[in-house]
Amino acid sequence: MPLYEYECLDCGKQREVIQKFDDEPLSRCPDCGGHMHKLISHTSFVLKGTGWYVTDYASPERKKAKEADGKSDSKIESKVKAAAKS
């Protein structure tokens, strides 16, 4: 079940509540009876590594084109570095 964070608008206390997705959100603070609202918090779900873009599962022809682009990019970078040294 998901963990939700709420904050009381009156007393400022925050609390974490485990609720089902279809449960009604909390509306009253159990401490002071004030109005509670749901907070938007960071998730622990992070997309890292390969496999998230179309180029990660490219056809052999597309991989060759990507490698050719990479070679031309490195040539451009070396020209930029050489010009910067001058």
ChimeraX attribute file (.defattr): number of C-alpha atoms within 10 A of each C-alpha:
attribute: neighborCount
match mode: 1-to-1
recipient: residues
	/A:1	8
	/A:2	8
	/A:3	10
	/A:4	18
	/A:5	16
	/A:6	21
	/A:7	21
	/A:8	22
	/A:9	14
	/A:10	12
	/A:11	14
	/A:12	14
	/A:13	13
	/A:14	16
	/A:15	15
	/A:16	12
	/A:17	14
	/A:18	11
	/A:19	14
	/A:20	12
	/A:21	11
	/A:22	6
	/A:23	8
	/A:24	8
	/A:25	15
	/A:26	18
	/A:27	15
	/A:28	15
	/A:29	21
	/A:30	12
	/A:31	9
	/A:32	12
	/A:33	12
	/A:34	16
	/A:35	16
	/A:36	23
	/A:37	17
	/A:38	16
	/A:39	13
	/A:40	9
	/A:41	9
	/A:42	6
	/A:43	6
	/A:44	6
	/A:45	6
	/A:46	6
	/A:47	8
	/A:48	7
	/A:49	7
	/A:50	10
	/A:51	10
	/A:52	10
	/A:53	8
	/A:54	9
	/A:55	12
	/A:56	11
	/A:57	12
	/A:58	12
	/A:59	11
	/A:60	9
	/A:61	9
	/A:62	12
	/A:63	14
	/A:64	12
	/A:65	12
	/A:66	14
	/A:67	12
	/A:68	11
	/A:69	12
	/A:70	12
	/A:71	12
	/A:72	12
	/A:73	12
	/A:74	11
	/A:75	12
	/A:76	12
	/A:77	12
	/A:78	12
	/A:79	12
	/A:80	11
	/A:81	11
	/A:82	10
	/A:83	9
	/A:84	8
	/A:85	7
	/A:86	5
